[in-house]
Amino acid sequence: MRVLGLDSATNVAGIAIVDQERLVAEFFLNTGKTHSQRLMPMLARLLAEADLTLADLDGLAVAIGPGSFTGLRIGLATVKGLAQVTGLPLVGVPTLDGLAWNAAGVRGIICPVLNARKQEVYTALYQWKDEELNRLTGYLAISPEQLTGMLAQQEGPVTLLGDGVPVYGDTFTRHLGERVRYAPKTHVLPRAAQVAELGLRLLGKGHADDLHALKPIYIRPSEAEARWAQRQRESGGT
C-alpha cells in the first residue's frame, strides 16, 4: 500500500509518500509562504521526483487539526479534491497525533505543544507502550500553566515538541526542571511523513473517512465565531 500524506495545519507545509516498507519521498517547507500557493506545486514536484502518478497511490491522509483554521481548510479542501477526482480512500489524522509520532519510541510522556495564540496551547499527552503510541488525554486548548500542572502529575521524563516550545519553553523548564527534554530541531515540527504513516496504518486496518463528512478538529471557535457569539451575548441573543 502506498499513501500520500499532507500537513498544512501550522506554518509548515508538507507532503509525503510512504509505503509499507519505507518513506518514499517528502517535501517539507517552513518558509512562511501561504499554503494555497505551494501545496499543488509541491504535490506535482513530489510525484515527478518519485516517478509516480496519482494512479500509483492507494490512499490519502491529511492532518485535520487542531491548528491554523485557514491552513486546515486549505489542506482538507486539497485532499478532498484529490479523493473526489481519483476515488482513493481518505483518512483524517489529528495534528497532535502526527506530531507526537515524531517521538515514537521515546520513554516517558510525549507532549506535543502547538501555539494556539491567546496565551494558550493545543496539546495532548501520549506514551509509547507495546510498540504503539497511546494517547492519554483528549485534545486540549489550555494555558501553558495548566499544561505544566498536568505534566507535574505524571511520572518520569517529559519530551516536548511543537511550535509552542520556543514560545513557552522557559515556563516548562522553570516548573518541571530536569524532567523536561526537548526534541531536536529536525523533529520539533509537524511532518507530512508522520501523517502519511498514521494514515497508512489506519487504512491498512480498513478505516476510511467519509469524503463529505470529514471535518477539521478546531477545539475552540474561530475568531469570527467568537466575535459573533460576543455580539449575541451583548445584544441579549436577538
C-alpha positions, 0 to 999 in steps of 0.5 A: 500500500502506498499513501500520500500524506499532507500537513498544512495545519501550522506554518509548515507545509508538507507532503509525503509518500510512504509505503509499507516498507519505507518513506518514499519521498517528502517535501517539507517547507517552513518558509512562511509562504501561504499554503494555497500557493505551494501545496499543488506545486509541491504535490506535482514536484513530489510525484515527478521526483518519485516517478509516480502518478496519482494512479500509483497511490492507494490512499490519502491522509491529511492532518485535520487539526487542531491548528491554523483554521485557514491552513486546515481548510486549505489542506482538507479542501486539497485532499478532498479534491484529490479523493473526489477526482481519483476515488482513493480512500481518505483518512483524517489524522489529528495534528497532535497525533502526527506530531507526537509520532515524531517521538515514537519510541521515546520513554516517558510522556510525549507532549506535543505543544502547538501555539494556539495564540491567546496565551494558550496551547493545543496539546495532548499527552501520549506514551509509547507502550507495546510498540504503539503510541497511546494517547492519554488525554483528549485534545486540549486548548489550555494555558501553558500553566495548566499544561505544566500542572498536568505534566507535574502529575505524571511520572518520569521524563517529559519530551516536548515538541511543537511550535509552542516550545520556543514560545513557552519553553522557559515556563516548562523548564522553570516548573518541571526542571530536569524532567523536561527534554526537548526534541531536536530541531529536525523533529520539533515540527509537524511532518507530512511523513508522520501523517502519511504513516498514521494514515497508512496504518489506519487504512491498512486496518480498513478505516476510511473517512467519509469524503463529505463528512470529514471535518477539521478538529478546531477545539475552540471557535474561530475568531469570527465565531467568537466575535459573533457569539460576543455580539449575541451575548451583548445584544441579549441573543436577538 
